[in-house]
Amino acid sequence: MISDPHGPADTRIMGIVHSALRRDLIRTRIVLDTGPVPDARRVPLAEHILWLMDLLRHHHEGEDTALYPLVVRCNPDAEALVRIMDEDHRRIEPAVTELEEAARRFGNIEPDAQARLSAALAALSDVLLPHLEREELDMMPVVSETLTDAQWRTWDEETNIAPKSMRALGREGVWLIDGLDDDSRDHVVHLVPAIPRFLLLHVLGIGNRRHFAALWSGTDAAGVPSRPIARSSGRLP
């Protein structure tokens, strides 16, 4: 379905990104809680956590530097809510930094690194999950009422797509659609034009699907689907 560029912003992708973040926090916790992680899994899991935190940091930067300033310019009444989003991001950042440091130590197989990583993961979830829920339930309706779909898509293209290589977009796309319901998956893949969509899914996608599957294979984490807000309670279940 083609959206109306002059109609309200279609912000569904925000919830889909958040659902993928929730999914991987849960998957990581399951792996860590199962027992000592084998050395062969530690390095790729540590690298994945670092990749995930880099993605989260850029996700927040795109909101702070471009999306929310645009919302306030178009709708000054949104300033108070945008300020709450900014305060959330400031609280989340130290937890992201601690999780990154814990992941590096975990990947280097340092003593007590798994316990530190588990604690850092729990600390991040305490501040991140309520923020994701607040952003979806409170902020995104305001964004949709304030911006047109053309404005939203321009922000998304300039901030989240154009600066990235095809390889980076391919990896992120496969990560997003992992465990998605059919309607959400269809929405994501059709945000991309037909030819690059084929390349991302059927050329670059092969290696990326293997990469992500290998992180969780042989564990209960492999069966955890994408986690939309209705299946999240503000903490990892």
N, C-alpha and C positions, 0 to 999 in steps of 0.2 A: 504493500500500500504506500503510495507516494504522499508524503506529508505536505501540508499547505505552508509554504515559506512565510506567509503573513499570519499564520495561526499561532497559537501558544507553543512555546518551546517544548519539544518532546524530550524529556529528560530521563527516559527509561535507562539509558546506558549508564547513568550514575548508579542506579540501584544494582545493575548487573556487575559493575566493577566492584562495588561494595560486597556483593554476594560471593564473588570470587575470593576476595580478601578473607571474608569470614570462613569460607570453605578451607582455605589453606592454613589458617590459624588452627582450625580444628584438626586438620590432618597432621599438622606438625606436632600438636599436643599429643595425639594418639600415638605417634611413633615414639615420642620421648617418654611417654608413660608406660610403654610396653616393657621396657627394661633397657639394659645397656645397648646402645645403638652400635651395630657392627661397624668396624672401621671403613669398610667399603661403601657404606651409606652415609657416613658422617660428612665427608667432604662435599658430595653433591647436595646434601641437605643444607649444609652451611652456606654453600654458594646460592642455593635457591632462596634462603631467608634474606641474604644480602641483596639479591635481585628484587625480591618482594619489597624490601624496605626502600630501595632506590625508586621503585615504581610508586610507592606510597608518598614518598617525599615530593616527587615531581607532580603527582596528582594534587597534592595540597598547594604546591607552588602555583600551579595553573589556576587554581581557584583564587588564591590570595592576590596574584599579580594581574589577573585579567578578568576572570568571570565575575567575582563579587564586586570589584570596582565598577564594572559595567552595570551590574544590577543596581548599585546605589546611585549611579548617574541617572539611570532611567527611572528609578523609584526611590527617592530619598527616605521614604518611610521604612525601607528595608534595612537602614543603617544599623539599628539596634540588633537585629537578628544576624547581620553580617559580622558585627562585633563579637557575638557569641561564637560564631564559626572560627573567627581569628583566635579567640581565647582558647578554644578547643585545640586548635592546631599547635598553639604554644605549649599546651600541657602534653600533647602527644609527642612532640619532638624529642624531649629527653628520653622517653621510653623507647623511641625508635633507635636513638644512639646507643642506649644500653643493650638493646637486642642485637644490634650490629656487632658490638664488641663481644658479646657473649657468643654469637655465631662464629666469629673469627677464632675465638679460643676453642670452641667446640670442633671446628674444622682442623685445628692444629693438634687435637687430641690432648689438650692440657688437663691436668687433674681437676676433678670436680666441675669440668666444663659443662657436662650435661645438666647437672643440677642448676647451675647458674643460668643456662639457656632456658630451662623450664620456668624458673622464677621470672626471667625477663619477659618471656612470652605471656605469662599470667599478668604481669604489670602492664604490658602494652594493651592486652585485651580489656583491662579495667578502664582505661581511658579512651581507647579507640572505638570499641563496640558501641558504647552509648552515643559517641559522636556520629558514627555512621547512621545510626537510627534517627538521631535528631536531624541530621542533614536531609535524610530522605523524607521524613514525615513533616518537618517544619520548613526547611529551607527550599527544597525543590518545588513545592507548590508555589512559593513566592517567585522563584525563578521562572516557572512556567507562565505565571500571570504577568510577569514583567517583560520578558524577552519574547520576541518572535522566534519561530523555529529557524529562520534564516540567521538571526543573530547568534543563536545557540550553535548552529552548525559552523558558522564562521569562527566562533571561539574554539570549538572542538578541533577544527581543521588546523587553525594557526597554532594552537597550543599543544595538542595531543597527537597530531598526525604528521604535519609537515616537518617538524624538527627531527623525526625518527627515520631511520633507514628501513628499507623493505624487510630486512632480516629481523630487526627489532619489532616491527609491526606484526610480522608473522608469528613470532614467539608470543607476543602479548595477545594476539587474537586467539591462538590455540588455547592459551591459558584461560582466557575469558569464557570460552564456550565449553570448557570441560565440565561436564555434569549439569549443563543448563537444560531447562525444559525446552520443548520444541519451539514454542512461540518466541521465547527470548533468544534462542539460538538463531532463528530465522531473522529476527530484528538485527542482531549483531552482524551476521554475514552479509546482509543486504545494505548495510551502511557503506560497503565497499563496492565499487564498480565491478562489472563482470570479469574483466580480464585479470586485474590484480587479485580479485577474489579467488579465481581459479589457482593462481600462483601461490597465494597465501595458504589455501586449504590443501591443495593437492601436490604441490612441489615442496615448498618450505614446510608445510604442515606435517609431512611424514616424519621428518627428524624431530620436530618439536613435540609431536604426540609421543614419540618414543622416549624423549628426554623427560617429559613430565610423568609419564607412566612409570618410568624406572624409579622415580623418587619414592613412590608409595607401594610398589609391587611387593606382594607377599605379606602385606600388613592390612589391618582393618581400615586403615586410612584410605585405601584404594577405592572403597565403596562410598565414600562421603561425597554427596553431590554438591552443586552450588547451593549457597545458603541465603535465600531471600529473607527479607526482614521478618516475615511471619514465622520463620523457623528459628529466629534468634531472640534471646531474651535480654540482651545487653551484656551477657557474659557467655563465654564458651560453654555450651551445654555438656 
